[in-house]
Amino acid sequence: MTSNPQDDPRIDPRLKALLALLPTWRATDVANREVMLAEANTPEALANAASYRQLTDGLDNDAVSPSAGLTIHTEEVVSDPDGNTIRLQVIRPESDTPLPAVYYIHGGGMMSSSCYDGQYRSWGKFLAHHGVAVVMVDFRNCLTPSSIPEVAPYPAGLNDCVSGFHWLVSHAGDLGLDPARIVIAGESGGGNLTLATGMQLLASGHIDEVKGLYALCPYIAGNWPQAGLPSSSENDGIFISVGSNRGAMAYGIDALEAKDPLAWPLFATEQDVAGLPPVVIVVNECDPLRDEGIAFYRLLLSAGVSARCRQQMGTIHGADVIPAICPDISGATATDLAAFARD
């Protein structure tokens, strides 16, 4: 990796300014999930999380993502099979006609964050202003709470995402949505869950309810670094660090050892993905996860799935969903995603 991202000529200067506000760190291995849970609940970790939420709150402002012209409300949904409650944040442009919808799954490595965090409030409104309704699911994270207090490992988060999607389809008319134009999208851990939700719906016979899948910078390998994924070494430490077992330990090491494609979609075979609707993969040039997204795109093509891949040059992991920093980059992705849902 580049020793100092500030010296990396590839990175957009606006993103370098953001990186300068964030601590730099390299991931280290842990013995088990219980160690991570204990770490996440220390006073220092809780204070750091609060500071990070304060930073992301500053990314939500009316100049970039206005609330005017939108209706925003929350639905509470019972998830199957555990009977727990999850939340859906519904952001809808004012319209008298049924709208296409983006069912959006937030990032955070399936471990952390919430669709109510500032950057996701901003991204949801920004995307909705491109003419689509946005329904953001707050699922059970596996390490720290979202707006849902429970934390649980795989498959809890996936079950919540699938349950939320089923609820959305069955209530599309009530929400003023076109049930024939619903796409599933998400970034990072949400990109993982986007692809896994699609494969789960395919296996259960519900894939015809999905117009398409749109996965940004998907976090899908489960084990890093890998020689076949050069970006996992070359870009590690630029915004995120993946060179450890932490992701697998938090989400569930058994699923990694079993090579479960619903936990870590890069294990998927052509048989697992054949029959999916059209898929778009978006990757960031300076992201450790870049090459696993490209590898999944190539798997889709080999399985006969209609797929395309977009690479955002000069960008770091997840830059597309931070419109307050690079509105042109976010705008290009929002325009593409809205067209994917609409057309």
Order of alpha helices (4+ residues) and beta strands (2+ residues): alpha-alpha-alpha-beta-beta-beta-alpha-beta-alpha-beta-alpha-beta-alpha-alpha-alpha-alpha-beta-alpha-beta-alpha
